[in-house]
Amino acid sequence: MTNTFDTDVLICGAGAAGLSLALDLARRGVNFRLIDKANAPFGGSRGKGIQPRTLEVFEDFGIVDRLAALGGRYPAQREYRPDGGHADEPMFAEAAATPGEPYGTPLMVMQGRTEQVLRERLAELGHSPRYGCVLQGVTQDAGGVAVSMVDAGSERFIRARYLIGADGGRSFVRQALGIGFPGKTLGVRAIVADLALSGLDRTIWHRFNDGDMTRQMALCPLAKTDLFQLQAPIPAEGETDLSVAGLQAFITARASEGVDIVVHDVSWASAYAMNARLADSYRTRHVFLVGDAAHIHPPTGGQGLNTSVQDAYNLGWKLAAVLACAPDALLDTYEAERRPIAAAMLGLSTGLLEAAKRGDMRRGREVQQLDLAYPTSSLAFEAPERRGGILAGDRAPDAPLTGAGGQPVRLFDLLKGPHWTLIGYETDHAAWAPRRGLRIHAVGSRGDLIDTHGHFHNAYGLGPGDWVLVRPDGYVGAIVSAEHPAALNDYLQTVGLREDV
């Protein structure tokens, strides 16, 4: 193979994971292409919940308000009882926003709309997916990857430094590399459909026959639309009629007596078997897997889209850093950090599926993804080792501050963007020389920020002279005291943050 490249990164799959990675690379100025085998974007609901941690990611991308305008809060659930009565209860425990966690509850947005907003933001940065591109072959050598594809009926070849398989649970990229995808089929088939219907209150998520896997059914009003999402288990064998007439008969058979539902239109529908599978490897030389190509699981808990977006958020800055100057070993931390998260997520989703079978599913803080961390990562560094409070590898909390000029400032506003952020506590920010890709702040009487109400100190637990380094993906990379500047300097070199000359 030649060392001439058509692009640095080729992303195969323009779903939530591929779009998020493309957006992250675009704002970093990385040369990439984004392709998808479908002829048009997906427009259905499928994944509809955006968890609080993913809302923080989307705030960083500059799209959280756009998504909120297209979505809304989850409604309460109404469980219809066999005696003709019903009981209403919240879907999630109410959690108010706090100084450290600005998003307390998930946001409901149809997946098609989420991906639409990602595409719109990507277009603002001068990029768009190319549809109708079907991969045919993948070959690697020491320098990169060669891909053959059919594009608009013609065979094409593209050479890239890196190939990203974001092409779903049946990933061609994963199969072409021979990466194992062990796991199990969970013995549950289900339908999901977006319907226009009448006869139900749109302020309630309606649940029928909970605990009975032969008759269970849920109809959820999709926020800011005229549609309901139907979710229901179906027999393991046989065809399911997904037409208006077929779904009308299906719903009528499972609805409680006295509940008259009329289906007017089917916007999108799918029947599928639930699986829990995890790729043996997320990386093979120059090829990486993200999203459903790396992990698939039941939809219980609303983890899929969120985990996929955060895969991309973890990988994007690392690709950009290595393409610039950082050691290739930085890319190995992608699998080391994200694969254990996916393994735990599969366990959570499968456990919630078992609870749903019993009609006893409760979603708590564990689904919000705010407590996910990378404590054992090689990128988690402390000098000296800390015994409490926030630790290296933890999610970096938000905090309200006051700028030295007197204006209110959120810490997340300072972290927003593709850079690293180094923050000193009760020290002088001039202690560190400027470096490309690093922003330096100091909190305290000698700094540019004032911890007016003590929220920063409460969240980070730093002592005078301590420094906290926050990664581009909003996790704490390092915490060091004033006595360890050499150790922090070595860390910065490792991740490609070299001192400007």
Summary of the structure (lengths in Angstrom):
residues: 501
radius of gyration: 24.0
end to end distance: 36.0
largest distance: 77.2
contacts: 1681
relative contact order: 0.13
helix: 28%
strand: 30%
